[in-house]
Amino acid sequence: MRDDIVLIERFPDVDDYLRVRAAAGMHPKTREAAARALPNTLYGVRLERDGEVVGMGRVIGDNGCFFTVVDIAIVPELQGRGLGKRVVAALDAWLLRNVPPSAYVTLVADGDAKYLYSQFGFVESAPVAVNMEYVMEAGGVKSTTHLDPK
Ligand SMILES: CC(C)(COP(=O)(O)OP(=O)(O)OC[C@H]1O[C@@H](n2cnc3c(N)ncnc32)[C@H](O)[C@@H]1OP(=O)(O)O)[C@@H](O)C(=O)NCCC(=O)NCCS
């Protein structure tokens, strides 16, 4: 099964990006935000099965001092069989080749995804440093409802 899935060193287009994010249950992005964002990807990969994008991950940042791993997602029906690890391993290989000494490499791990990232050297920064965030909504409203307990 896994052999049918190929990793391609090109990030998905906007349609596939929005679809896979939604399928994986991640916070939705507008088409406008995605269209602005994706050309700024430093390095990204997709997983394809029969030509359909079923997973993805990318690195963003200033390409010198700060690098951030984002948009790691696998469609639900294929989760739990090593594909997320395959995506992160590809990003890790790129980071090892391209990140200069002294740079920060960061990510925000949702839930138990931290067990995946910890396999690639990431450690939790709290309590020394904590992630702080809000989602910008229309009209300049800074929303944190995505952090409310479910
Ligand atoms: C998080 C996600 C990308 C992981 O991909 P996946 O294909 O399901 O994970 P893998 O099968 O590659 O697992 C890789 C390793 O991480 C561990 N892992 C992954 N998810 C885990 C979980 N929920 N709990 C514990 N361990 C987990 C696995 O045990 C595995 O370790 P192993 O190689 O030692 O067995 C995927 O589940 C997903 O898309 N989730 C929804 C979107 C999301 O939350 N994205 C992350 C945003 S930070």
The ligand as a Tripos MOL2 file, in Angstrom:
@<TRIPOS>MOLECULE
LIG
   48    50     1     0     0
SMALL
NO_CHARGES

@<TRIPOS>ATOM
      1 C1          0.0600   14.4510   12.7640 C.3       1 LIG1
      2 C2          0.1300   13.6670   11.4530 C.3       1 LIG1
      3 C3          0.7780   14.5330   10.3760 C.3       1 LIG1
      4 C4          0.9970   12.4160   11.6960 C.3       1 LIG1
      5 O1          1.0710   11.6860   10.4810 O.3       1 LIG1
      6 P1          0.8520   10.1110   10.5080 P.3       1 LIG1
      7 O2          1.0990    9.6140    9.1400 O.co2     1 LIG1
      8 O3         -0.4640    9.8120   11.0980 O.co2     1 LIG1
      9 O4          2.0110    9.6750   11.5220 O.3       1 LIG1
     10 P2          3.0360    8.4840   11.3350 P.3       1 LIG1
     11 O5          2.2690    7.2290   11.1090 O.co2     1 LIG1
     12 O6          4.0380    8.8540   10.3120 O.co2     1 LIG1
     13 O7          3.7280    8.4520   12.7700 O.3       1 LIG1
     14 C5          5.0840    8.7890   12.9210 C.3       1 LIG1
     15 C6          5.5070    8.6200   14.3160 C.3       1 LIG1
     16 O8          4.8800    9.5890   15.1560 O.3       1 LIG1
     17 C7          4.1130    8.9400   16.1460 C.3       1 LIG1
     18 N1          2.8210    9.5600   16.2230 N.ar      1 LIG1
     19 C8          2.1400   10.1660   15.2410 C.ar      1 LIG1
     20 N2          0.9410   10.5900   15.6780 N.ar      1 LIG1
     21 C9          0.8960   10.1920   16.9750 C.ar      1 LIG1
     22 C10        -0.0700   10.3180   17.9830 C.ar      1 LIG1
     23 N3         -1.2580   10.8940   17.7510 N.pl3     1 LIG1
     24 N4          0.2130    9.8130   19.2030 N.ar      1 LIG1
     25 C11         1.4030    9.2140   19.4510 C.ar      1 LIG1
     26 N5          2.3500    9.0540   18.5290 N.ar      1 LIG1
     27 C12         2.0860    9.5590   17.3120 C.ar      1 LIG1
     28 C13         3.9190    7.5320   15.6780 C.3       1 LIG1
     29 O9          3.8160    6.6440   16.7760 O.3       1 LIG1
     30 C14         5.1240    7.2600   14.8640 C.3       1 LIG1
     31 O10         6.1900    6.8480   15.6800 O.3       1 LIG1
     32 P3          7.0040    5.4960   15.3260 P.3       1 LIG1
     33 O11         7.6280    5.7400   13.9970 O.co2     1 LIG1
     34 O12         7.9880    5.4140   16.4280 O.co2     1 LIG1
     35 O13         5.9900    4.4230   15.3060 O.co2     1 LIG1
     36 C15        -1.2680   13.2100   10.9560 C.3       1 LIG1
     37 O14        -1.8380   12.3600   11.9250 O.3       1 LIG1
     38 C16        -2.2120   14.3520   10.6590 C.2       1 LIG1
     39 O15        -2.2740   14.8280    9.5320 O.2       1 LIG1
     40 N6         -2.9960   14.7760   11.6730 N.am      1 LIG1
     41 C17        -3.9720   15.8430   11.4810 C.3       1 LIG1
     42 C18        -3.3220   17.1880   11.1660 C.3       1 LIG1
     43 C19        -2.3200   17.5800   12.2200 C.2       1 LIG1
     44 O16        -2.6010   17.5760   13.4120 O.2       1 LIG1
     45 N7         -1.1360   17.9970   11.7490 N.am      1 LIG1
     46 C20        -0.0370   18.3520   12.6270 C.3       1 LIG1
     47 C21        -0.0750   19.7820   12.9040 C.3       1 LIG1
     48 S1          1.2150   20.1840   14.0450 S.3       1 LIG1
@<TRIPOS>BOND
     1     1     2 1
     2     2     3 1
     3     2     4 1
     4     2    36 1
     5     4     5 1
     6     5     6 1
     7     6     7 2
     8     6     8 1
     9     6     9 1
    10     9    10 1
    11    10    11 2
    12    10    12 1
    13    10    13 1
    14    13    14 1
    15    14    15 1
    16    15    16 1
    17    15    30 1
    18    16    17 1
    19    17    18 1
    20    17    28 1
    21    18    19 ar
    22    18    27 ar
    23    19    20 ar
    24    20    21 ar
    25    21    22 ar
    26    21    27 ar
    27    22    23 1
    28    22    24 ar
    29    24    25 ar
    30    25    26 ar
    31    26    27 ar
    32    28    29 1
    33    28    30 1
    34    30    31 1
    35    31    32 1
    36    32    33 2
    37    32    34 1
    38    32    35 1
    39    36    37 1
    40    36    38 1
    41    38    39 2
    42    38    40 1
    43    40    41 1
    44    41    42 1
    45    42    43 1
    46    43    44 2
    47    43    45 1
    48    45    46 1
    49    46    47 1
    50    47    48 1
@<TRIPOS>SUBSTRUCTURE
     1 LIG1         1 GROUP 0 **** ****
